[in-house]
Each structure stands twice: as C-alpha cells, then as structure tokens.
Amino acid sequence: DQQVKQNSPSLSVQEGRISILNCDYTNSMFDYFLWYKKYPAEGPTFLISISSIKDKNEDGRFTVFLNKSAKHLSLHIVPSQPGDSAVYFCAAFNSGTYKYIFGTGTRLKVLA
Amino acid sequence: NAGVTQTPKFQVLKTGQSMTLQCAQDMNHNSMYWYRQDPGMGLRLIYYSASEGTTDKGEVPNGYNVSRLNKREFSLRLESAAPSQTSVYFCASSEAWGAGDIQYFGAGTRLSVL
C-alpha cells in the first residue's frame, strides 16, 4: 500500500523549460512534505519543503505547490538546467505515526 | 565536513552470512535512520533512533538489528543474509525527530546477497 506515489517514473525536459514533478498521497494525516534530489552513487539531498498550512513555497528556481483537497503536491523547476538531471523523491511526514514516507522517485533528464 | 559516512560502499555476501553496516555522523544530530532503496519501491525505513539510547522499528525491520552505539554512530546488522536483502542501504541523520527536520544522507552501501 503505497501511501505516497510518484506516478511518473521518468521525465525529459529541454534546458530552459519548466520541469513539473508530481506527487500524490492518500493519508490526510500527512502534514509536512519535502523534496529530495538524488544523483547516481550519492545519497539524497534536501531540496525544498512545505507545511500543510501553506499552499506554496519558493526557493530560487524551485517552487513546491500543495493542494490539500486533492492530496497532491508538485515541484516546479524554472528554468531547468542540465545539472538538475537527477532522481527526485517526495516525502511526507505523518503526525500520527511520526514517520516520513518516501515516494518511489521520478528520474528527471534535462536535455541540453 | 564529512556529514554522514557509511562503510562499506559495496559488499557481496553469500546467503546465511552476517555483516554489519556502519554509519557515523559528525553534525551532532540526535536522530539517525536506516533506509533501503529498491527499484520501484522508493526509500523504506528499516529502523530509526530518535535519540541516543533509543531505537524503534520502521516499515521493514524483519531480518535486521540496529545499535545506537553513541550519539555519532548507528549500525545496522544482518544476522543471516537473504537474497531479498539485496538492496542499496542509506543511513541518514537529522537534528531532531519530527516534521520539518531535514534528513542528511550518506552515500549508500550497495549490498548483494547471492
């Protein structure tokens, strides 16, 4: 039972265009969300986060949007750069169980 | 600034062998974690230690044991390795245990069990 889903295993985008990575969740107890980026042979690194009391958080080229009614969050990268090519994981924190659940990841390839 | 250091980076075991994966962090973090990553499954929590002296089971604890040796070190032990434990293992740490606490990951240990 995958409570946090990233339904697109991969995504290709041209350099300079917008990348949109999506994440859906099923548990309404999730109240904090994070995005991590992972390069090959490295561990995941934190990218950006959002609390459930907000619907948007922005950090430079990265913006995360949260739609609580749809149980959906998305990560926008504008403009996309070749160095953004990586696997992106969303993670959701459950205040009931006090645990993070990670999604399955989306591999982004930014084409030069 | 090392962050989270995992050893070894690679390991091949035969079914039934035992081994310990080592993890150390130098950020004075209170909480530490062990995850496994399998294709199509994302990161799944094996065990965690919310603070020094405590350990708790995560989503997939069967076949593993952990030791929080001190504040810096958190080891994962496979007592009798099985092919189903072939995976990439990540150790992580965070300042505290809760919403908003960013986890810092090691580079991973790639384990194959034959």
Interface residues (C-beta under 8 A of the other chain):
Chain A: Q2 V4 Q6 P9 D31 Y32 L34 Y36 A41 E42 G43 P44 T45 F46 S49 S51 F89 A91 F93 S95 Y98 K99 Y100 F102 G103 T104 G105
Chain B: V4 Y35 G40 M41 G42 L43 R44 L45 Y48 G58 E59 F90 A92 W97 G98 A99 G100 I102 Q103 Y104 F105 G106 A107 G108
